[in-house]
Amino acid sequence: MSILPATTVDFFLAGLESFMRQSGQGTHWGVTLVRLKGRPDERALRQAWEEVHAQHPMLGARLKRQWRGWRWGWETSGPIPPPPIVWHAAQEQPPGVEIIQERLQGKSSEGELSTPLWMEVFPWGEEGCHSLMLTWRHALLDGTGVNLLLEKLAAGGCAHGPPPPPPTQSEPPGRLYRRAKPLMDRLQAMTTAGCLSAWIKGMPQRGRPEYRLIELSAEESSRALTRLRELCGDFMQMPFYAAVAARALRLLHERRGWSSPEIHLQLPTQLRGRSRELIFGNHMGSLPLFLEASALGSLDEAVAHLLVKYREAMKLGTPQASEALMTLASYLPLGAFIGAVRLTNRGQICSLFHSHTGTFLKGCSELGGAEVENVFTIPSVCTPPGLGIFASDYAGRITVTVAWRGDCLDQAEAEALEERIRSDLTGIA
């Protein structure tokens, strides 16, 4: 039975994963790490883990087209048994690059991961520190969902299951097309102007997921938050982090001698209210923003430019146009969707993947009885665009993850991007 109608972002991510499989890039996974000062209570953690699985049959769901009405929906036969939490032997350091790269490819030391959600605990160091690592299938979970999941685990489980699915609303294709037409025209204009990512035709597509963590200190984070308030005010953080990401990509283009008149950001946006019990399934919409690369000379200029473009997009109803366009696209065969996007975008999907997850575990200082030191997510990205820049914070401490695949970025370029990102965030050159 279908327990939740699929959203347009569900379809986008399923299409993205289909493209990744076809091009030899594997399944789309993400990793979230929670660093703990102390040892979490094994019994409490297992109880919360089992309750999450029992209350959320979406963990055993599969995305399937409903032939009546040609819609996509999540289907399940009921809850699946939770996989055991893997407790590793003590080691000197927290889980390193090789282990995380393995998980981002959906693998463990024993082979392929068998469920869409996997938990491991790594003891490390001489002070009793532990790292709790969640590996999750991106087709079923997003950054917001991960935060909600961590809140449930910290609270000791779920009081009740997810709410009933909202009623679906059907619109005739003609009305959807009229609503989507302004965005279609803008995408055509972008294609004419030219838009590049970290990948161009001729570069390899396959390669291991790579990443670089930029963990700001408490002092650096404080400086960054002061800059954010000065440039964006107290209530809107998206333009600040999106401008930082766009300027990092512009730097990469400059270092390579590439010319990209526009930068196409595809940003997550909340189109509707979301219950805190609705952990699984992606329920964000997308907001396409088209930035002029020449307007990103300084961070102040970039934030001002991004705010102008954001207000224009909201005034023109771009999120709703994007939703309409994706609804029309969902009638395509799943495997053809990304191909159609690339055909209209000169081989690209967008310029880079970017999101600002926000604050993890807001107001919560413990998980499983152990003090939380930091939380961050390491998503994997596909090629193209081959590059993702993601930001989040915990208790005022900011972490940025630069993620790429294979040869889309070399180490010197990764270092240059980190230097630019740190400088933009803190104001220290």
Buried (B, 14 or more C-beta within 10 A) or exposed (E): EBBBBBBBBBBBBBBBBBBBEEBEBBBBBBBBBBBBEBBBBEEBBBEBBBBBBBBBBBBBBEBEBBEEEEBBBBBBEEBBEBBEBBBBEEBEEBBEEEBBBBBBBBBBEEEEBEBBBBBBBBBBEEEEBBBBBBBBBBBBBBBBBBBBBBBBBBEBBBEEBBEEBEEEEEEEEEEBBEBBEBBBEBBEEBBEBBBBBBBBEEBEBEBBBBBBBBBBEEEBBBBBBEBBEEBBEEEEBBBBBBBBBBBBBBBBBEEEEBEBBBBBBBBBBEBEEBEEBBBBBBBBBBBBBBBEBEBBEEBEBBBBBBBEBBEEBEEEBBBBBBBBBBBBBBBBEBEBBBBEBBEEBBBBBBBBBBBBBBBBBEEBEBBBBBEBBBBBBBBBBBBBBBBBBBBBBBBEBBBBBBBBBBBBBEEEBBEBBBBBBBBBBBBEE
